[in-house]
Amino acid sequence: MSTSRVGRRTSFTLYDETRRTLTTMEHALKKRGLDVDRTDLIRALVHCTPEKEILARGILRDQAERTPEAKAMGLAVEFAPIRMNPDDYAKLERVAAQCHTNTNVLLDG
């Protein structure tokens, strides 16, 4: 990814389950000789994953986080600051706006 296209800074909340998956993916890629780190992997996943899939996962995650059990467990374990290319950053902004709107409609409507 060109560094001139990686300019917007954002932060991701990573949960235990997500961290384990990313670590497994990192190890598998490194085993194949690719020098990747967690931020490279997250950027690649955001870039390649369709907006609708990110939205669906976001809504499901938001619903899960609203349960009393989830709130009691304190699910967030790490915050990963990442620089994103402007197009992918805009994609995440659109998804965040849609996720917030759709979650409110689903849960409050």
C-alpha positions as CSV (number, residue, x, y, z in Angstrom):
1,M,0.0,0.0,0.0
2,S,1.5,3.3,-0.9
3,T,2.3,5.5,2.1
4,S,0.9,8.5,0.3
5,R,-2.5,6.8,0.3
6,V,-2.3,5.8,4.0
7,G,-3.1,9.0,5.8
8,R,-6.3,8.8,7.9
9,R,-5.7,7.6,11.4
10,T,-8.4,5.4,13.1
11,S,-8.5,3.0,16.0
12,F,-9.9,-0.5,16.1
13,T,-11.2,-2.3,19.3
14,L,-9.8,-5.8,19.3
15,Y,-11.4,-8.4,21.4
16,D,-9.8,-11.7,22.5
17,E,-11.5,-13.6,19.8
18,T,-10.3,-11.1,17.1
19,R,-6.8,-11.0,18.5
20,R,-6.5,-14.8,18.4
21,T,-7.8,-14.9,14.8
22,L,-5.4,-12.1,13.7
23,T,-2.4,-13.8,15.4
24,T,-3.3,-17.1,13.7
25,M,-3.4,-15.3,10.3
26,E,-0.2,-13.5,11.0
27,H,1.6,-16.7,11.8
28,A,0.2,-18.5,8.8
29,L,1.4,-15.7,6.5
30,K,4.8,-15.5,8.1
31,K,5.2,-19.2,7.7
32,R,4.7,-18.6,3.9
33,G,7.5,-16.1,4.0
34,L,5.4,-12.9,4.0
35,D,6.6,-10.1,6.4
36,V,3.3,-8.8,7.7
37,D,2.3,-7.2,10.9
38,R,-1.1,-6.8,12.5
39,T,-1.8,-3.3,11.0
40,D,-1.0,-4.6,7.5
41,L,-3.4,-7.4,8.0
42,I,-6.2,-5.2,9.3
43,R,-5.7,-2.8,6.4
44,A,-5.9,-5.7,3.9
45,L,-9.0,-7.1,5.5
46,V,-10.8,-3.8,5.5
47,H,-9.8,-3.2,1.9
48,C,-10.9,-6.6,0.7
49,T,-14.1,-7.1,2.8
50,P,-17.3,-5.8,1.2
51,E,-19.0,-3.0,3.0
52,K,-22.2,-5.0,3.5
53,E,-20.3,-7.7,5.3
54,I,-18.5,-5.2,7.6
55,L,-21.9,-3.7,8.3
56,A,-23.5,-7.0,9.1
57,R,-20.7,-8.0,11.5
58,G,-20.8,-4.5,13.1
59,I,-24.5,-4.8,13.8
60,L,-24.1,-8.3,15.3
61,R,-21.2,-7.1,17.4
62,D,-23.1,-4.1,18.6
63,Q,-26.1,-6.3,19.6
64,A,-23.8,-8.7,21.5
65,E,-22.2,-5.8,23.3
66,R,-25.5,-4.6,24.6
67,T,-26.2,-7.7,26.7
68,P,-25.7,-7.4,30.4
69,E,-23.2,-10.4,30.3
70,A,-21.0,-8.6,27.7
71,K,-21.0,-5.4,29.7
72,A,-20.0,-7.2,32.8
73,M,-17.1,-8.9,31.1
74,G,-15.6,-5.8,29.6
75,L,-14.9,-7.3,26.2
76,A,-12.4,-4.7,24.8
77,V,-8.9,-5.9,25.4
78,E,-6.8,-3.8,23.0
79,F,-7.1,-0.7,20.9
80,A,-5.1,-0.7,17.6
81,P,-4.4,2.7,16.1
82,I,-4.0,2.3,12.3
83,R,-3.4,4.6,9.4
84,M,-5.9,3.8,6.6
85,N,-6.0,4.9,2.9
86,P,-8.7,7.6,2.4
87,D,-11.0,5.3,0.4
88,D,-11.0,2.5,3.1
89,Y,-11.4,5.1,5.8
90,A,-14.4,6.5,4.0
91,K,-15.8,2.9,3.7
92,L,-15.5,2.5,7.5
93,E,-17.1,5.8,8.2
94,R,-20.1,4.8,6.0
95,V,-20.4,1.5,7.7
96,A,-20.2,3.1,11.2
97,A,-23.0,5.5,10.3
98,Q,-25.1,2.7,8.8
99,C,-24.4,0.4,11.7
100,H,-25.5,3.1,14.2
101,T,-28.7,3.8,12.3
102,N,-29.6,0.1,11.6
103,T,-28.8,-1.0,15.2
104,N,-31.1,1.7,16.6
105,V,-33.9,0.7,14.2
106,L,-33.4,-3.0,15.0
107,L,-33.2,-2.6,18.8
108,D,-35.4,0.5,19.4
109,G,-37.9,0.1,16.6
